[in-house]
């Protein structure tokens, strides 16, 4: 998998991932090592701290998933 990492905002913790081999996936990472798939992993496979960071930096997605993240 060839991936390019980028940040939406320079002060963000989260790196978004462009996987050049696939389309239509929303991938992100906190450390450029472990990559999460937004629709498969959020919120259940994130630690409490990771979820807090993700929600703070991505209010749109936090709102989108609010009914599933309880």
N, CA, C and O atoms as a CHARMM CRD file, in Angstrom:
* protein
*
  280
    1    1 UNK  N      0.84500  -1.18400   0.00000 PROA 1      0.00000
    2    1 UNK  CA     0.00000   0.00000   0.00000 PROA 1      0.00000
    3    1 UNK  C      0.88300   1.23700   0.00000 PROA 1      0.00000
    4    1 UNK  O      1.66900   1.43900   0.92500 PROA 1      0.00000
    5    2 UNK  N      0.76200   2.05500  -1.01600 PROA 2      0.00000
    6    2 UNK  CA     1.48500   3.31400  -1.08400 PROA 2      0.00000
    7    2 UNK  C      0.56300   4.39300  -0.55000 PROA 2      0.00000
    8    2 UNK  O     -0.51900   4.62200  -1.09000 PROA 2      0.00000
    9    3 UNK  N      0.99900   5.05800   0.51900 PROA 3      0.00000
   10    3 UNK  CA     0.14900   6.04300   1.17100 PROA 3      0.00000
   11    3 UNK  C      0.84700   7.38200   1.28700 PROA 3      0.00000
   12    3 UNK  O      2.05800   7.46000   1.49800 PROA 3      0.00000
   13    4 UNK  N      0.06500   8.42300   1.14600 PROA 4      0.00000
   14    4 UNK  CA     0.51100   9.77900   1.41800 PROA 4      0.00000
   15    4 UNK  C     -0.25200  10.27700   2.63600 PROA 4      0.00000
   16    4 UNK  O     -1.47400  10.14700   2.70500 PROA 4      0.00000
   17    5 UNK  N      0.46300  10.84400   3.59100 PROA 5      0.00000
   18    5 UNK  CA    -0.14500  11.36900   4.80500 PROA 5      0.00000
   19    5 UNK  C     -0.23600  12.89000   4.70900 PROA 5      0.00000
   20    5 UNK  O      0.67800  13.55000   4.21500 PROA 5      0.00000
   21    6 UNK  N     -1.34400  13.42800   5.18600 PROA 6      0.00000
   22    6 UNK  CA    -1.50700  14.88600   5.20300 PROA 6      0.00000
   23    6 UNK  C     -2.39200  15.27400   6.37300 PROA 6      0.00000
   24    6 UNK  O     -3.14000  14.45000   6.89900 PROA 6      0.00000
   25    7 UNK  N     -2.30500  16.52800   6.77400 PROA 7      0.00000
   26    7 UNK  CA    -3.14600  17.05400   7.84600 PROA 7      0.00000
   27    7 UNK  C     -4.10700  18.07800   7.25900 PROA 7      0.00000
   28    7 UNK  O     -3.75000  18.85600   6.37300 PROA 7      0.00000
   29    8 UNK  N     -5.33300  18.06000   7.77300 PROA 8      0.00000
   30    8 UNK  CA    -6.32000  19.05000   7.36200 PROA 8      0.00000
   31    8 UNK  C     -5.89600  20.43800   7.83500 PROA 8      0.00000
   32    8 UNK  O     -6.02600  21.41900   7.10300 PROA 8      0.00000
   33    9 UNK  N     -5.38700  20.51200   9.06900 PROA 9      0.00000
   34    9 UNK  CA    -4.90300  21.75500   9.66800 PROA 9      0.00000
   35    9 UNK  C     -3.53300  21.48300  10.25700 PROA 9      0.00000
   36    9 UNK  O     -3.30100  20.41000  10.81500 PROA 9      0.00000
   37   10 UNK  N     -2.63300  22.42500  10.14400 PROA 10     0.00000
   38   10 UNK  CA    -1.24700  22.18200  10.55200 PROA 10     0.00000
   39   10 UNK  C     -1.10900  21.81300  12.01900 PROA 10     0.00000
   40   10 UNK  O     -0.15300  21.13000  12.38400 PROA 10     0.00000
   41   11 UNK  N     -2.03400  22.24400  12.87500 PROA 11     0.00000
   42   11 UNK  CA    -1.95300  21.94500  14.30100 PROA 11     0.00000
   43   11 UNK  C     -2.66300  20.65500  14.69300 PROA 11     0.00000
   44   11 UNK  O     -2.65300  20.28900  15.86800 PROA 11     0.00000
   45   12 UNK  N     -3.27100  19.96500  13.75300 PROA 12     0.00000
   46   12 UNK  CA    -3.97700  18.71800  14.05500 PROA 12     0.00000
   47   12 UNK  C     -3.01100  17.61700  14.48200 PROA 12     0.00000
   48   12 UNK  O     -1.83600  17.61400  14.11500 PROA 12     0.00000
   49   13 UNK  N     -3.53200  16.70100  15.25400 PROA 13     0.00000
   50   13 UNK  CA    -2.79900  15.49000  15.62800 PROA 13     0.00000
   51   13 UNK  C     -2.98200  14.40900  14.57600 PROA 13     0.00000
   52   13 UNK  O     -2.06200  13.64500  14.28300 PROA 13     0.00000
   53   14 UNK  N     -4.17700  14.35500  14.01600 PROA 14     0.00000
   54   14 UNK  CA    -4.53900  13.28900  13.08800 PROA 14     0.00000
   55   14 UNK  C     -3.96600  13.53500  11.70100 PROA 14     0.00000
   56   14 UNK  O     -4.01400  14.63900  11.15800 PROA 14     0.00000
   57   15 UNK  N     -3.42200  12.45400  11.15500 PROA 15     0.00000
   58   15 UNK  CA    -2.97900  12.42500   9.77200 PROA 15     0.00000
   59   15 UNK  C     -4.04700  11.70700   8.96300 PROA 15     0.00000
   60   15 UNK  O     -4.45900  10.60500   9.32700 PROA 15     0.00000
   61   16 UNK  N     -4.49600  12.30200   7.89000 PROA 16     0.00000
   62   16 UNK  CA    -5.37000  11.62600   6.94600 PROA 16     0.00000
   63   16 UNK  C     -4.48600  10.92800   5.93500 PROA 16     0.00000
   64   16 UNK  O     -3.35900  11.35400   5.68400 PROA 16     0.00000
   65   17 UNK  N     -4.99200   9.86400   5.36000 PROA 17     0.00000
   66   17 UNK  CA    -4.18100   9.01200   4.49900 PROA 17     0.00000
   67   17 UNK  C     -4.80700   8.93300   3.11100 PROA 17     0.00000
   68   17 UNK  O     -5.98000   8.59600   2.95200 PROA 17     0.00000
   69   18 UNK  N     -3.99800   9.25000   2.12700 PROA 18     0.00000
   70   18 UNK  CA    -4.37400   8.97300   0.73900 PROA 18     0.00000
   71   18 UNK  C     -3.72800   7.65700   0.37600 PROA 18     0.00000
   72   18 UNK  O     -2.51100   7.57700   0.21100 PROA 18     0.00000
   73   19 UNK  N     -4.53900   6.62800   0.25300 PROA 19     0.00000
   74   19 UNK  CA    -4.04400   5.32800  -0.19400 PROA 19     0.00000
   75   19 UNK  C     -4.17700   5.31800  -1.70900 PROA 19     0.00000
   76   19 UNK  O     -5.28300   5.29500  -2.24900 PROA 19     0.00000
   77   20 UNK  N     -3.06300   5.33600  -2.36800 PROA 20     0.00000
   78   20 UNK  CA    -3.07400   5.45400  -3.82100 PROA 20     0.00000
   79   20 UNK  C     -3.57700   4.19700  -4.51800 PROA 20     0.00000
   80   20 UNK  O     -3.82600   4.21100  -5.72400 PROA 20     0.00000
   81   21 UNK  N     -3.72700   3.10400  -3.75900 PROA 21     0.00000
   82   21 UNK  CA    -4.19200   1.84200  -4.34800 PROA 21     0.00000
   83   21 UNK  C     -5.70500   1.64400  -4.26100 PROA 21     0.00000
   84   21 UNK  O     -6.24600   0.76600  -4.93300 PROA 21     0.00000
   85   22 UNK  N     -6.39900   2.44400  -3.44700 PROA 22     0.00000
   86   22 UNK  CA    -7.84600   2.26800  -3.28400 PROA 22     0.00000
   87   22 UNK  C     -8.55900   3.61200  -3.37300 PROA 22     0.00000
   88   22 UNK  O     -7.94500   4.66900  -3.22600 PROA 22     0.00000
   89   23 UNK  N     -9.85000   3.55200  -3.61200 PROA 23     0.00000
   90   23 UNK  CA   -10.67600   4.76300  -3.67500 PROA 23     0.00000
   91   23 UNK  C    -11.86900   4.57800  -2.75100 PROA 23     0.00000
   92   23 UNK  O    -12.32700   3.45800  -2.52600 PROA 23     0.00000
   93   24 UNK  N    -12.36300   5.68200  -2.22000 PROA 24     0.00000
   94   24 UNK  CA   -13.58600   5.66000  -1.44000 PROA 24     0.00000
   95   24 UNK  C    -13.41900   5.30600   0.02300 PROA 24     0.00000
   96   24 UNK  O    -14.41100   5.18200   0.74100 PROA 24     0.00000
   97   25 UNK  N    -12.19100   5.13900   0.48100 PROA 25     0.00000
   98   25 UNK  CA   -11.97300   4.86300   1.89800 PROA 25     0.00000
   99   25 UNK  C    -11.50400   6.13200   2.59200 PROA 25     0.00000
  100   25 UNK  O    -10.76100   6.92900   2.01900 PROA 25     0.00000
  101   26 UNK  N    -11.94300   6.30800   3.82100 PROA 26     0.00000
  102   26 UNK  CA   -11.49000   7.41800   4.64900 PROA 26     0.00000
  103   26 UNK  C    -10.55900   6.82600   5.69600 PROA 26     0.00000
  104   26 UNK  O    -11.00900   6.23100   6.67400 PROA 26     0.00000
  105   27 UNK  N     -9.27200   6.99100   5.48800 PROA 27     0.00000
  106   27 UNK  CA    -8.25600   6.41000   6.35800 PROA 27     0.00000
  107   27 UNK  C     -7.55900   7.51600   7.13600 PROA 27     0.00000
  108   27 UNK  O     -7.33900   8.61300   6.62400 PROA 27     0.00000
  109   28 UNK  N     -7.21400   7.20300   8.39700 PROA 28     0.00000
  110   28 UNK  CA    -6.51100   8.18900   9.21300 PROA 28     0.00000
  111   28 UNK  C     -5.59300   7.47800  10.18400 PROA 28     0.00000
  112   28 UNK  O     -5.72300   6.27900  10.43000 PROA 28     0.00000
  113   29 UNK  N     -4.65400   8.24900  10.73500 PROA 29     0.00000
  114   29 UNK  CA    -3.67500   7.69600  11.65800 PROA 29     0.00000
  115   29 UNK  C     -3.28800   8.75200  12.67900 PROA 29     0.00000
  116   29 UNK  O     -3.36000   9.95300  12.41600 PROA 29     0.00000
  117   30 UNK  N     -2.87900   8.28600  13.84100 PROA 30     0.00000
  118   30 UNK  CA    -2.35800   9.18900  14.86400 PROA 30     0.00000
  119   30 UNK  C     -0.83300   9.23100  14.84200 PROA 30     0.00000
  120   30 UNK  O     -0.22300  10.18500  15.32400 PROA 30     0.00000
  121   31 UNK  N     -0.22200   8.18700  14.27800 PROA 31     0.00000
  122   31 UNK  CA     1.23800   8.06000  14.35000 PROA 31     0.00000
  123   31 UNK  C      1.90600   7.65800  13.03200 PROA 31     0.00000
  124   31 UNK  O      3.10700   7.39000  13.00700 PROA 31     0.00000
  125   32 UNK  N      1.15200   7.61500  11.95400 PROA 32     0.00000
  126   32 UNK  CA     1.62800   7.19500  10.63600 PROA 32     0.00000
  127   32 UNK  C      2.04400   5.72100  10.60400 PROA 32     0.00000
  128   32 UNK  O      2.66900   5.27800   9.64000 PROA 32     0.00000
  129   33 UNK  N      1.70800   4.96800  11.63500 PROA 33     0.00000
  130   33 UNK  CA     2.01500   3.54100  11.66400 PROA 33     0.00000
  131   33 UNK  C      0.72800   2.73000  11.61300 PROA 33     0.00000
  132   33 UNK  O      0.52100   1.93300  10.69800 PROA 33     0.00000
  133   34 UNK  N     -0.12700   2.93800  12.59700 PROA 34     0.00000
  134   34 UNK  CA    -1.42000   2.25100  12.63000 PROA 34     0.00000
  135   34 UNK  C     -2.43300   3.10700  11.88300 PROA 34     0.00000
  136   34 UNK  O     -2.63400   4.27900  12.20100 PROA 34     0.00000
  137   35 UNK  N     -3.06300   2.50500  10.89100 PROA 35     0.00000
  138   35 UNK  CA    -4.03700   3.22700  10.06900 PROA 35     0.00000
  139   35 UNK  C     -5.43600   2.70300  10.36700 PROA 35     0.00000
  140   35 UNK  O     -5.68600   1.49700  10.35300 PROA 35     0.00000
  141   36 UNK  N     -6.33200   3.63200  10.63500 PROA 36     0.00000
  142   36 UNK  CA    -7.73100   3.31200  10.90300 PROA 36     0.00000
  143   36 UNK  C     -8.56600   3.60800   9.66300 PROA 36     0.00000
  144   36 UNK  O     -8.26600   4.52200   8.89600 PROA 36     0.00000
  145   37 UNK  N     -9.61300   2.82200   9.48300 PROA 37     0.00000
  146   37 UNK  CA   -10.61500   3.07100   8.45800 PROA 37     0.00000
  147   37 UNK  C    -11.80500   3.70500   9.17000 PROA 37     0.00000
  148   37 UNK  O    -12.38200   3.10800  10.07900 PROA 37     0.00000
  149   38 UNK  N    -12.16600   4.90500   8.75900 PROA 38     0.00000
  150   38 UNK  CA   -13.20800   5.65800   9.45100 PROA 38     0.00000
  151   38 UNK  C    -14.48400   4.84600   9.64100 PROA 38     0.00000
  152   38 UNK  O    -15.01600   4.78700  10.75000 PROA 38     0.00000
  153   39 UNK  N    -14.97800   4.22600   8.58700 PROA 39     0.00000
  154   39 UNK  CA   -16.26500   3.54100   8.68300 PROA 39     0.00000
  155   39 UNK  C    -16.17200   2.18000   9.36100 PROA 39     0.00000
  156   39 UNK  O    -17.17500   1.69600   9.88800 PROA 39     0.00000
  157   40 UNK  N    -15.02900   1.56400   9.36500 PROA 40     0.00000
  158   40 UNK  CA   -14.87900   0.25600  10.00800 PROA 40     0.00000
  159   40 UNK  C    -14.42500   0.36300  11.46100 PROA 40     0.00000
  160   40 UNK  O    -14.78600  -0.48400  12.27800 PROA 40     0.00000
  161   41 UNK  N    -13.65100   1.37100  11.79200 PROA 41     0.00000
  162   41 UNK  CA   -13.01300   1.43200  13.11200 PROA 41     0.00000
  163   41 UNK  C    -13.58400   2.46000  14.07900 PROA 41     0.00000
  164   41 UNK  O    -13.45600   2.29100  15.29100 PROA 41     0.00000
  165   42 UNK  N    -14.20600   3.51300  13.58300 PROA 42     0.00000
  166   42 UNK  CA   -14.71500   4.55700  14.46900 PROA 42     0.00000
  167   42 UNK  C    -16.08000   4.17400  14.99500 PROA 42     0.00000
  168   42 UNK  O    -16.92000   3.73500  14.20900 PROA 42     0.00000
  169   43 UNK  N    -16.34200   4.31600  16.26000 PROA 43     0.00000
  170   43 UNK  CA   -15.47100   4.72400  17.35700 PROA 43     0.00000
  171   43 UNK  C    -14.87200   3.54900  18.12400 PROA 43     0.00000
  172   43 UNK  O    -14.03000   3.74100  19.00000 PROA 43     0.00000
  173   44 UNK  N    -15.30100   2.34500  17.79900 PROA 44     0.00000
  174   44 UNK  CA   -15.05300   1.19700  18.67100 PROA 44     0.00000
  175   44 UNK  C    -13.59400   0.75400  18.75800 PROA 44     0.00000
  176   44 UNK  O    -13.18600   0.21300  19.78600 PROA 44     0.00000
  177   45 UNK  N    -12.81200   0.96300  17.73200 PROA 45     0.00000
  178   45 UNK  CA   -11.42000   0.51900  17.75900 PROA 45     0.00000
  179   45 UNK  C    -10.43900   1.61800  18.14900 PROA 45     0.00000
  180   45 UNK  O     -9.22500   1.41600  18.10100 PROA 45     0.00000
  181   46 UNK  N    -10.95400   2.76500  18.53200 PROA 46     0.00000
  182   46 UNK  CA   -10.11300   3.85900  19.01500 PROA 46     0.00000
  183   46 UNK  C    -10.09900   3.83600  20.53900 PROA 46     0.00000
  184   46 UNK  O    -11.08100   3.44700  21.17100 PROA 46     0.00000
  185   47 UNK  N     -8.98300   4.25300  21.12200 PROA 47     0.00000
  186   47 UNK  CA    -8.95700   4.40500  22.57400 PROA 47     0.00000
  187   47 UNK  C     -9.80800   5.61800  22.94100 PROA 47     0.00000
  188   47 UNK  O    -10.17100   6.41100  22.07200 PROA 47     0.00000
  189   48 UNK  N    -10.12100   5.75800  24.20700 PROA 48     0.00000
  190   48 UNK  CA   -10.89400   6.91000  24.65800 PROA 48     0.00000
  191   48 UNK  C    -10.18500   8.21200  24.27300 PROA 48     0.00000
  192   48 UNK  O    -10.82300   9.15600  23.80700 PROA 48     0.00000
  193   49 UNK  N     -8.87100   8.25600  24.46800 PROA 49     0.00000
  194   49 UNK  CA    -8.09800   9.45100  24.14900 PROA 49     0.00000
  195   49 UNK  C     -8.08900   9.72600  22.64300 PROA 49     0.00000
  196   49 UNK  O     -8.21800  10.87400  22.21900 PROA 49     0.00000
  197   50 UNK  N     -7.93700   8.67600  21.84300 PROA 50     0.00000
  198   50 UNK  CA    -7.95100   8.85300  20.39400 PROA 50     0.00000
  199   50 UNK  C     -9.30900   9.37400  19.92900 PROA 50     0.00000
  200   50 UNK  O     -9.37500  10.25700  19.07400 PROA 50     0.00000
  201   51 UNK  N    -10.38900   8.83100  20.48600 PROA 51     0.00000
  202   51 UNK  CA   -11.72500   9.29200  20.10100 PROA 51     0.00000
  203   51 UNK  C    -11.92100  10.75800  20.45900 PROA 51     0.00000
  204   51 UNK  O    -12.49500  11.51500  19.67600 PROA 51     0.00000
  205   52 UNK  N    -11.44900  11.16800  21.63700 PROA 52     0.00000
  206   52 UNK  CA   -11.56000  12.57700  22.04400 PROA 52     0.00000
  207   52 UNK  C    -10.81400  13.48700  21.07200 PROA 52     0.00000
  208   52 UNK  O    -11.33100  14.53000  20.67000 PROA 52     0.00000
  209   53 UNK  N     -9.61000  13.09400  20.70000 PROA 53     0.00000
  210   53 UNK  CA    -8.82800  13.88000  19.74000 PROA 53     0.00000
  211   53 UNK  C     -9.54000  13.92200  18.39300 PROA 53     0.00000
  212   53 UNK  O     -9.68600  14.98300  17.78600 PROA 53     0.00000
  213   54 UNK  N     -9.98000  12.75100  17.93700 PROA 54     0.00000
  214   54 UNK  CA   -10.65800  12.68500  16.63500 PROA 54     0.00000
  215   54 UNK  C    -11.88400  13.58700  16.63200 PROA 54     0.00000
  216   54 UNK  O    -12.07300  14.36700  15.69800 PROA 54     0.00000
  217   55 UNK  N    -12.72000  13.49400  17.66000 PROA 55     0.00000
  218   55 UNK  CA   -13.94500  14.28700  17.71800 PROA 55     0.00000
  219   55 UNK  C    -13.65600  15.78000  17.74900 PROA 55     0.00000
  220   55 UNK  O    -14.36700  16.56600  17.12300 PROA 55     0.00000
  221   56 UNK  N    -12.62300  16.17100  18.46900 PROA 56     0.00000
  222   56 UNK  CA   -12.26000  17.59300  18.55800 PROA 56     0.00000
  223   56 UNK  C    -11.79600  18.11700  17.20000 PROA 56     0.00000
  224   56 UNK  O    -12.16700  19.22000  16.79800 PROA 56     0.00000
  225   57 UNK  N    -10.99200  17.33400  16.50000 PROA 57     0.00000
  226   57 UNK  CA   -10.44100  17.78300  15.23200 PROA 57     0.00000
  227   57 UNK  C    -11.38200  17.56800  14.05600 PROA 57     0.00000
  228   57 UNK  O    -11.18700  18.15200  12.98900 PROA 57     0.00000
  229   58 UNK  N    -12.39600  16.74100  14.24000 PROA 58     0.00000
  230   58 UNK  CA   -13.31400  16.39600  13.14700 PROA 58     0.00000
  231   58 UNK  C    -14.76400  16.46000  13.61100 PROA 58     0.00000
  232   58 UNK  O    -15.44000  15.43300  13.65800 PROA 58     0.00000
  233   59 UNK  N    -15.24900  17.64200  13.95200 PROA 59     0.00000
  234   59 UNK  CA   -16.62200  17.75000  14.46900 PROA 59     0.00000
  235   59 UNK  C    -17.68100  17.25900  13.47700 PROA 59     0.00000
  236   59 UNK  O    -18.72800  16.75900  13.88800 PROA 59     0.00000
  237   60 UNK  N    -17.41900  17.39700  12.18700 PROA 60     0.00000
  238   60 UNK  CA   -18.38000  16.90100  11.20400 PROA 60     0.00000
  239   60 UNK  C    -18.59400  15.39700  11.37400 PROA 60     0.00000
  240   60 UNK  O    -19.73100  14.92800  11.43500 PROA 60     0.00000
  241   61 UNK  N    -17.49500  14.64800  11.44800 PROA 61     0.00000
  242   61 UNK  CA   -17.60900  13.19700  11.56600 PROA 61     0.00000
  243   61 UNK  C    -18.14500  12.80300  12.93400 PROA 61     0.00000
  244   61 UNK  O    -18.88900  11.82800  13.03900 PROA 61     0.00000
  245   62 UNK  N    -17.79000  13.52700  13.97700 PROA 62     0.00000
  246   62 UNK  CA   -18.33500  13.23800  15.30700 PROA 62     0.00000
  247   62 UNK  C    -19.86000  13.36500  15.29200 PROA 62     0.00000
  248   62 UNK  O    -20.56400  12.53000  15.86000 PROA 62     0.00000
  249   63 UNK  N    -20.35400  14.39400  14.65100 PROA 63     0.00000
  250   63 UNK  CA   -21.79700  14.60300  14.53900 PROA 63     0.00000
  251   63 UNK  C    -22.42700  13.52100  13.64700 PROA 63     0.00000
  252   63 UNK  O    -23.49700  13.00300  13.96400 PROA 63     0.00000
  253   64 UNK  N    -21.77600  13.18900  12.55700 PROA 64     0.00000
  254   64 UNK  CA   -22.25700  12.17400  11.62600 PROA 64     0.00000
  255   64 UNK  C    -22.47000  10.83400  12.33500 PROA 64     0.00000
  256   64 UNK  O    -23.45400  10.13700  12.08400 PROA 64     0.00000
  257   65 UNK  N    -21.53400  10.48500  13.22400 PROA 65     0.00000
  258   65 UNK  CA   -21.58200   9.18400  13.90400 PROA 65     0.00000
  259   65 UNK  C    -22.16500   9.24900  15.31300 PROA 65     0.00000
  260   65 UNK  O    -22.08800   8.25900  16.04100 PROA 65     0.00000
  261   66 UNK  N    -22.73500  10.36000  15.71900 PROA 66     0.00000
  262   66 UNK  CA   -23.13500  10.54400  17.12400 PROA 66     0.00000
  263   66 UNK  C    -24.06100   9.45000  17.63700 PROA 66     0.00000
  264   66 UNK  O    -23.97200   9.09400  18.81200 PROA 66     0.00000
  265   67 UNK  N    -24.93200   8.91100  16.82300 PROA 67     0.00000
  266   67 UNK  CA   -25.86100   7.88600  17.27900 PROA 67     0.00000
  267   67 UNK  C    -25.21200   6.50300  17.38900 PROA 67     0.00000
  268   67 UNK  O    -25.77300   5.60500  18.01800 PROA 67     0.00000
  269   68 UNK  N    -24.04400   6.32800  16.78500 PROA 68     0.00000
  270   68 UNK  CA   -23.37900   5.03000  16.83500 PROA 68     0.00000
  271   68 UNK  C    -22.23100   4.99800  17.82100 PROA 68     0.00000
  272   68 UNK  O    -21.66300   3.93500  18.07100 PROA 68     0.00000
  273   69 UNK  N    -21.87300   6.15700  18.39300 PROA 69     0.00000
  274   69 UNK  CA   -20.67000   6.21200  19.22900 PROA 69     0.00000
  275   69 UNK  C    -20.97200   6.14900  20.72200 PROA 69     0.00000
  276   69 UNK  O    -20.15600   6.57800  21.53700 PROA 69     0.00000
  277   70 UNK  N    -22.12000   5.62600  21.08200 PROA 70     0.00000
  278   70 UNK  CA   -22.46900   5.55000  22.50900 PROA 70     0.00000
  279   70 UNK  C    -21.99300   4.25600  23.10500 PROA 70     0.00000
  280   70 UNK  O    -22.19500   4.01300  24.29400 PROA 70     0.00000
